């Protein structure tokens, strides 16, 4: 099952703010982009830890005060991809809050 919660076919750095979440068989992929600022990534990873997500890998880019990242996570309890729509919605909601209000 793949669930996309963000726009498709658009460049990370061209978006003002973007949070995308997709679930695959082995992991869930989170895409985050927007204006960079101090401690942004720290806040993103704290949220994921609080939601019992295990970060398997992450890639981060910055350019001209913009940030884009792709984060691969699994469920901390079972090591599998997170495919529960309510949990994915909560992850997206909290990450959007960090991007919008901090």
C-alpha positions in Angstrom: 0.0 0.0 0.0 1.4 3.4 -0.9 -0.2 6.6 0.4 0.9 9.9 -0.8 -0.1 13.0 1.3 1.7 15.6 -0.7 1.8 17.0 -4.3 3.5 14.9 -6.9 6.1 15.7 -9.5 7.3 19.0 -8.0 10.8 19.9 -7.0 11.5 20.0 -3.2 13.1 23.5 -3.3 10.3 25.1 -5.4 7.7 24.5 -2.7 7.1 27.0 0.1 6.3 24.3 2.5 5.8 20.6 1.9 5.3 17.5 4.0 4.8 14.2 2.2 4.4 10.7 3.7 4.5 7.5 1.8 4.4 3.9 3.1 6.2 1.1 1.3 6.8 -2.5 2.3 10.0 -2.0 4.1 9.8 1.6 5.4 7.8 4.8 5.4 9.3 7.8 3.5 8.8 11.3 4.8 9.7 14.3 2.5 10.1 17.7 4.2 11.0 20.9 2.4 10.7 24.6 3.1 12.6 27.5 4.7 15.6 26.4 6.7 16.2 27.7 10.2 18.3 26.8 13.2 17.2 23.6 15.0 14.6 22.6 12.4 16.0 19.1 11.9 16.3 18.6 15.6 12.6 19.4 16.1 11.7 17.0 13.2 13.6 14.1 14.7 12.2 14.8 18.2 8.7 14.5 16.8 9.5 11.3 15.1 11.1 9.9 18.3 8.1 10.9 20.4 5.8 9.1 17.9 7.9 5.9 18.3 9.4 6.1 14.8 12.8 4.6 14.1 14.8 6.6 11.6 16.5 4.1 9.3 18.2 6.7 7.0 17.9 10.4 6.1 19.1 12.7 3.3 19.2 16.4 3.8 20.0 19.3 1.4 20.2 23.0 2.0 20.5 25.8 -0.6 20.0 29.5 -0.2 18.2 29.3 3.1 16.0 26.4 1.8 15.9 22.9 3.2 14.8 19.6 1.7 15.0 16.2 3.3 13.9 12.6 2.8 13.6 10.6 5.9 13.1 6.8 6.0 11.3 5.5 9.1 9.9 2.3 10.5 7.7 1.5 13.5 9.9 1.3 16.6 7.9 -1.6 18.0 8.0 -4.0 15.0 10.5 -2.5 12.5 8.0 -2.4 9.7 6.7 0.4 7.6 4.0 2.5 9.2 0.8 2.1 7.1 -1.9 3.1 9.6 -3.7 6.2 8.0 -4.4 7.8 11.4 -0.8 7.5 12.5 0.5 8.8 9.1 -1.9 11.8 9.4 -0.7 12.5 12.9 2.9 12.5 11.8 2.1 14.8 8.9 0.1 17.2 11.1 2.9 17.5 13.7 5.6 18.0 11.1 3.4 20.7 9.4 3.1 22.4 12.7 6.9 22.6 13.1 7.3 24.1 9.6 4.4 26.6 10.0 4.6 27.9 13.5 8.2 27.8 14.6 
